[in-house]
Amino acid sequence: MIELQGLTKRYGDKTAVDHLTFTVRPGVVTGFLGPNGAGKSTTMRMMLGLDSPSGGDVRIDGRHYAQLSEPLKHIGALLDAKSIHGGRTAYNHLLCIAQSNRIPRHRVDEVLETVGLTAVARKRSKGFSLGMGQRLGIAAALLGDPEILMFDEPVNGLDPEGIHWIRNLMKGLAAQGRTVFVSSHLMSEMALTAEHLIVIGRGRLLADTSMADFIERNSRSYVRLRTPQPERLKDVLSAAGHTVVTTGDGAFEVTGVEAAQLGELAAQHQLVLHELSPMRASLEEAFMQLTAESVEYHAHGTVAPVGGPVAAGAHLAPVPQGQPGQPGQPGQPEQQPQWGAQWRNPGSGKGR
């Protein structure tokens, strides 16, 4: 179990983590979410004693990390897959870690087999791909057979098979009663893996709840209906006290009622339905809704293709008067803006 009580971290006049209080419990995969700059990595570093808190407290099974004499037997973590001595083989990298925590040598072979790196165990890690580096980092986290596992962006660089493997690994570890804490920006993957969510924004706690409750509270769910008798259906729904929203494709959206009830209502009035679909929001939609005011870094506009719509901040390349393509010239197409057009144009003085 990981327990945070009022955990705070300041860098000068900037507060990276602001009085965080929550508990990561065993037996479930707990997802740790937040926009860039929310303080997730700083929080995880303080859990492992890599950063000192400015205030508050964090404990691993009731003790501070520094009080653990053989920490890898209590908590295994992957924070940065690149933190590997490139001149060492995968086997020797793990062996050094094992010896520093009095972990038997045979565990090195076991975790290499678990993560699928047995075939490259005697190869130097500097030649590893990003995905192989991730697997080696996960092997190091598993080395001490700890009761607590903590992963920061564990699927980075993994192929589909690897993503499926790490997802099942985390679920399996939680099913054994272990504490599994994972941070990721991949909402689709988190939705398939985590059962409980901790969400922070600008260093503050925004949510500490189950996956299902988080989506329900921070998104709009509705039932979508289509019928060849739209006016009659709308009258029936309105008479029953339901608010009906008409969509652009002629369907109806109704909130606050279950699909089964609407189906029964339509059947009572002998209405034909071509569609009766309960629509549930995704984790990504719920996350965006909750953290909209906590996003620190905003991108503005998009890169428009040549001939596409104007992008915010796009530059219009100047066209000499009387030349083909001049805007408004009869028989000639309108000049389309191009992102970075000033840089490309020799006459702009840029890029030369």
C-alpha positions as CSV (number, residue, x, y, z in Angstrom):
1,M,0.0,0.0,0.0
2,I,1.2,3.5,-0.8
3,E,-0.1,6.4,1.4
4,L,0.2,10.1,0.7
5,Q,-0.7,12.7,3.3
6,G,-0.6,16.4,2.3
7,L,2.4,15.7,-0.1
8,T,3.8,18.9,-1.4
9,K,6.8,19.9,-3.6
10,R,7.9,23.4,-4.5
11,Y,10.6,24.6,-6.8
12,G,11.2,28.2,-5.9
13,D,7.9,30.0,-6.4
14,K,6.4,27.1,-8.4
15,T,4.3,24.5,-6.7
16,A,4.6,21.2,-8.6
17,V,2.7,19.1,-6.2
18,D,0.1,20.7,-3.9
19,H,-1.0,18.9,-0.7
20,L,-1.8,15.5,-2.3
21,T,-3.6,13.0,-0.1
22,F,-4.6,9.6,-1.4
23,T,-4.0,5.9,-0.9
24,V,-3.0,3.3,-3.5
25,R,-4.6,0.0,-2.3
26,P,-3.7,-3.6,-3.1
27,G,-5.7,-5.9,-5.3
28,V,-6.6,-3.4,-8.1
29,V,-4.7,-1.6,-10.9
30,T,-4.7,2.1,-10.0
31,G,-4.3,4.5,-12.9
32,F,-2.5,7.8,-12.3
33,L,-3.7,10.5,-14.7
34,G,-3.1,14.1,-15.4
35,P,-2.2,16.6,-18.2
36,N,1.5,17.3,-18.9
37,G,3.0,19.3,-16.1
38,A,0.4,18.1,-13.6
39,G,3.0,16.7,-11.2
40,K,2.7,13.0,-11.8
41,S,6.4,12.2,-12.3
42,T,7.4,14.5,-9.4
43,T,4.9,12.6,-7.2
44,M,6.2,9.2,-8.2
45,R,9.8,10.4,-7.6
46,M,8.9,11.5,-4.1
47,M,7.4,8.1,-3.4
48,L,10.7,6.5,-4.2
49,G,12.8,9.0,-2.3
50,L,14.4,10.5,-5.4
51,D,13.0,13.9,-4.6
52,S,12.4,15.3,-1.1
53,P,9.0,16.7,-0.3
54,S,8.6,20.3,0.7
55,G,5.8,19.2,3.0
56,G,3.6,16.3,3.8
57,D,4.4,12.6,4.0
58,V,4.5,9.5,1.8
59,R,4.9,5.9,3.1
60,I,5.4,2.5,1.5
61,D,3.6,-0.1,3.6
62,G,3.8,2.2,6.6
63,R,7.5,3.2,6.2
64,H,9.4,5.8,4.3
65,Y,11.3,4.5,1.3
66,A,14.7,5.4,3.0
67,Q,13.8,3.0,5.8
68,L,13.6,0.0,3.5
69,S,16.9,-1.8,3.8
70,E,16.2,-3.9,0.7
71,P,13.7,-1.7,-1.2
72,L,13.3,-3.8,-4.3
73,K,11.8,-6.6,-2.2
74,H,9.0,-4.1,-1.2
75,I,8.5,-1.9,-4.2
76,G,9.6,-2.2,-7.8
77,A,9.4,0.7,-10.2
78,L,9.9,1.7,-13.8
79,L,10.3,5.5,-14.1
80,D,12.8,5.9,-16.9
81,A,13.6,3.0,-19.2
82,K,16.7,4.8,-20.5
83,S,18.5,4.8,-17.2
84,I,20.6,1.8,-18.2
85,H,24.4,1.5,-18.5
86,G,24.7,0.9,-22.2
87,G,27.9,-1.1,-21.9
88,R,26.4,-3.7,-19.8
89,T,24.5,-6.7,-21.0
90,A,20.8,-7.1,-20.0
91,Y,21.9,-10.0,-17.7
92,N,24.6,-8.0,-16.0
93,H,22.4,-5.0,-15.6
94,L,19.9,-7.0,-13.6
95,L,22.6,-9.0,-11.8
96,C,24.1,-5.7,-10.4
97,I,20.7,-4.6,-9.1
98,A,20.0,-8.1,-7.7
99,Q,23.3,-8.2,-5.8
100,S,22.7,-4.8,-4.2
101,N,19.4,-6.0,-2.8
102,R,20.5,-9.5,-1.8
103,I,18.3,-11.1,-4.5
104,P,19.3,-14.6,-5.6
105,R,20.9,-14.9,-9.0
106,H,18.3,-17.2,-10.4
107,R,15.7,-14.4,-10.2
108,V,17.6,-12.7,-13.1
109,D,16.9,-15.6,-15.4
110,E,13.3,-15.8,-14.2
111,V,12.5,-12.1,-14.9
112,L,14.3,-12.2,-18.3
113,E,12.1,-15.1,-19.2
114,T,9.0,-13.3,-18.0
115,V,9.6,-10.2,-20.1
116,G,10.8,-12.1,-23.1
117,L,14.4,-11.0,-23.2
118,T,16.1,-14.4,-22.7
119,A,17.4,-14.5,-26.3
120,V,19.2,-11.1,-25.9
121,A,20.3,-11.5,-22.3
122,R,24.0,-11.4,-23.2
123,K,23.7,-8.5,-25.5
124,R,24.7,-4.9,-24.5
125,S,21.7,-2.7,-23.8
126,K,23.0,0.2,-25.8
127,G,21.8,-1.7,-28.9
128,F,18.3,-2.2,-27.6
129,S,15.2,-0.6,-29.1
130,L,12.9,1.5,-27.0
131,G,10.5,-1.4,-26.6
132,M,13.4,-3.7,-25.5
133,G,14.5,-1.1,-23.0
134,Q,11.0,-0.9,-21.6
135,R,11.0,-4.7,-21.1
136,L,14.3,-4.6,-19.4
137,G,13.1,-1.8,-17.0
138,I,10.0,-3.9,-16.2
139,A,12.3,-6.9,-15.5
140,A,14.2,-4.7,-13.0
141,A,10.9,-3.7,-11.3
142,L,9.9,-7.4,-11.0
143,L,13.3,-8.6,-9.8
144,G,12.7,-8.5,-6.0
145,D,9.2,-10.1,-6.4
146,P,7.7,-7.0,-4.6
147,E,4.2,-6.5,-3.3
148,I,4.1,-3.0,-4.8
149,L,4.7,-2.2,-8.5
150,M,4.9,1.3,-9.9
151,F,5.1,2.0,-13.7
152,D,5.4,5.4,-15.5
153,E,4.4,5.1,-19.2
154,P,5.1,1.3,-19.3
155,V,3.8,0.8,-22.9
156,N,6.1,3.3,-24.5
157,G,7.8,1.7,-27.5
158,L,6.0,-1.6,-27.2
159,D,4.4,-3.3,-30.2
160,P,0.8,-4.5,-30.0
161,E,1.9,-7.9,-28.6
162,G,3.9,-6.2,-25.9
163,I,1.1,-3.8,-25.0
164,H,-1.2,-6.8,-24.6
165,W,1.4,-8.6,-22.5
166,I,2.0,-5.7,-20.1
167,R,-1.7,-5.1,-19.7
168,N,-2.3,-8.7,-18.7
169,L,0.8,-8.7,-16.5
170,M,-0.5,-5.7,-14.5
171,K,-3.9,-7.3,-14.1
172,G,-2.3,-10.6,-13.1
173,L,-0.2,-8.9,-10.4
174,A,-3.2,-7.1,-9.0
175,A,-5.2,-10.3,-9.0
176,Q,-2.4,-11.8,-6.7
177,G,-3.2,-9.1,-4.2
178,R,-0.3,-6.8,-5.1
179,T,-0.5,-3.0,-5.3
180,V,-0.1,-1.8,-8.9
181,F,0.2,1.9,-9.7
182,V,0.6,3.0,-13.3
183,S,0.8,6.4,-15.0
184,S,0.0,6.7,-18.7
185,H,-1.2,9.2,-21.3
186,L,-2.8,6.5,-23.4
187,M,-6.4,6.7,-22.3
188,S,-7.6,3.8,-24.5
189,E,-5.0,1.5,-22.8
190,M,-5.8,2.9,-19.3
191,A,-9.5,2.2,-19.9
192,L,-8.7,-1.5,-20.5
193,T,-6.3,-1.8,-17.6
194,A,-7.1,0.3,-14.6
195,E,-10.0,-0.3,-12.2
196,H,-9.4,2.7,-10.0
197,L,-8.2,6.2,-10.9
198,I,-6.2,9.0,-9.3
199,V,-6.4,12.2,-11.4
200,I,-4.4,15.3,-10.6
201,G,-4.1,18.7,-12.3
202,R,-1.6,21.5,-11.5
203,G,-0.4,19.4,-8.6
204,R,-3.8,19.1,-7.0
205,L,-6.1,16.1,-6.6
206,L,-9.1,16.2,-8.9
207,A,-10.5,12.7,-8.6
208,D,-10.0,9.5,-6.5
209,T,-12.6,7.1,-7.7
210,S,-13.4,3.9,-9.6
211,M,-13.2,3.9,-13.4
212,A,-16.9,3.5,-13.9
213,D,-17.8,6.3,-11.5
214,F,-15.2,8.7,-13.0
215,I,-16.7,8.3,-16.5
216,E,-20.3,8.6,-15.3
217,R,-19.6,11.8,-13.3
218,N,-17.5,13.6,-15.9
219,S,-19.3,12.9,-19.1
220,R,-22.6,12.8,-20.8
221,S,-24.4,9.5,-21.5
222,Y,-27.5,9.3,-23.6
223,V,-29.7,7.0,-25.7
224,R,-29.8,7.4,-29.5
225,L,-33.0,6.5,-31.4
226,R,-33.9,6.4,-35.1
227,T,-37.3,5.7,-36.5
228,P,-39.2,6.1,-39.8
229,Q,-41.9,7.9,-37.7
230,P,-39.9,10.7,-36.2
231,E,-42.6,13.2,-35.5
232,R,-44.8,10.7,-33.7
233,L,-41.8,9.4,-31.7
234,K,-40.9,12.9,-30.7
235,D,-44.4,13.5,-29.5
236,V,-44.5,10.3,-27.5
237,L,-41.1,11.0,-25.8
238,S,-42.1,14.6,-25.0
239,A,-45.5,13.5,-23.6
240,A,-43.6,11.1,-21.3
241,G,-41.5,14.0,-19.9
242,H,-38.3,13.3,-21.8
243,T,-36.1,16.1,-23.3
244,V,-35.4,15.2,-27.0
245,V,-32.5,16.5,-29.0
246,T,-32.6,16.1,-32.8
247,T,-29.3,15.4,-34.4
248,G,-28.2,16.3,-37.9
249,D,-28.8,12.9,-39.3
250,G,-32.4,12.8,-38.1
251,A,-31.9,10.7,-35.0
252,F,-32.9,11.6,-31.5
253,E,-30.8,11.8,-28.3
254,V,-32.4,11.4,-24.9
255,T,-30.6,11.7,-21.6
256,G,-31.5,10.6,-18.1
257,V,-33.3,7.3,-19.0
258,E,-32.3,3.8,-19.8
259,A,-32.5,2.4,-23.3
260,A,-34.8,-0.5,-22.1
261,Q,-37.4,2.0,-20.9
262,L,-37.4,3.9,-24.1
263,G,-37.7,0.6,-26.1
264,E,-40.7,-0.4,-24.0
265,L,-42.3,3.1,-24.4
266,A,-41.9,2.8,-28.2
267,A,-43.4,-0.7,-28.2
268,Q,-46.5,0.5,-26.2
269,H,-47.2,3.0,-28.9
270,Q,-46.4,0.5,-31.7
271,L,-43.5,2.6,-33.0
272,V,-40.9,1.1,-35.2
273,L,-37.3,1.7,-34.1
274,H,-34.4,1.3,-36.5
275,E,-31.9,2.2,-33.8
276,L,-31.9,2.1,-30.0
277,S,-28.3,2.6,-28.8
278,P,-27.1,3.5,-25.3
279,M,-24.1,5.8,-25.9
280,R,-21.4,5.9,-23.2
281,A,-18.6,8.4,-23.1
282,S,-15.0,7.2,-23.3
283,L,-12.4,7.6,-20.6
284,E,-10.7,10.2,-22.8
285,E,-13.8,12.3,-23.1
286,A,-14.3,12.2,-19.3
287,F,-10.7,13.1,-18.7
288,M,-10.7,16.0,-21.1
289,Q,-13.9,17.3,-19.4
290,L,-12.5,17.1,-15.9
291,T,-9.0,18.5,-16.7
292,A,-10.0,21.2,-19.1
293,E,-9.1,24.0,-16.6
294,S,-5.9,22.3,-15.5
295,V,-4.1,22.0,-18.8
296,E,-0.9,24.0,-18.6
297,Y,0.3,23.6,-22.2
298,H,-2.2,24.4,-24.9
299,A,-1.6,24.0,-28.7
300,H,-3.4,26.4,-30.9
301,G,-4.6,25.7,-34.4
302,T,-3.7,22.8,-36.8
303,V,-1.5,22.3,-39.7
304,A,-3.6,22.7,-42.8
305,P,-2.7,20.9,-46.1
306,V,-2.2,22.9,-49.2
307,G,-5.6,23.9,-50.4
308,G,-7.2,23.2,-47.0
309,P,-8.8,25.4,-44.5
310,V,-7.0,28.3,-42.9
311,A,-5.1,27.2,-39.8
312,A,-4.8,29.5,-36.8
313,G,-1.5,31.3,-37.0
314,A,-1.0,30.3,-40.7
315,H,0.9,32.7,-42.9
316,L,-0.3,33.8,-46.3
317,A,2.5,33.8,-48.9
318,P,2.4,37.2,-50.6
319,V,1.5,37.1,-54.3
320,P,2.7,39.9,-56.6
321,Q,0.0,41.9,-58.3
322,G,-1.0,40.7,-61.7
323,Q,0.5,37.2,-61.2
324,P,-1.6,34.0,-61.6
325,G,-3.2,33.0,-58.4
326,Q,-3.7,36.5,-57.2
327,P,-6.8,36.5,-54.9
328,G,-9.9,37.9,-56.6
329,Q,-8.4,37.8,-60.1
330,P,-11.0,36.6,-62.6
331,G,-10.6,33.0,-63.6
332,Q,-7.9,32.3,-61.1
333,P,-8.3,30.3,-57.8
334,E,-8.1,31.9,-54.5
335,Q,-4.7,31.9,-52.8
336,Q,-4.7,29.3,-50.0
337,P,-2.6,29.8,-46.9
338,Q,0.2,27.4,-46.1
339,W,1.6,26.8,-42.7
340,G,5.2,28.0,-42.7
341,A,4.7,29.7,-46.1
342,Q,6.8,32.7,-45.1
343,W,9.7,30.3,-44.3
344,R,9.3,28.7,-47.7
345,N,9.1,31.9,-49.7
346,P,12.6,33.2,-50.7
347,G,11.3,36.7,-50.7
348,S,10.3,36.6,-47.1
349,G,13.9,36.8,-45.9
350,K,13.4,33.6,-43.8
351,G,14.9,30.2,-44.3
352,R,17.8,31.6,-46.4
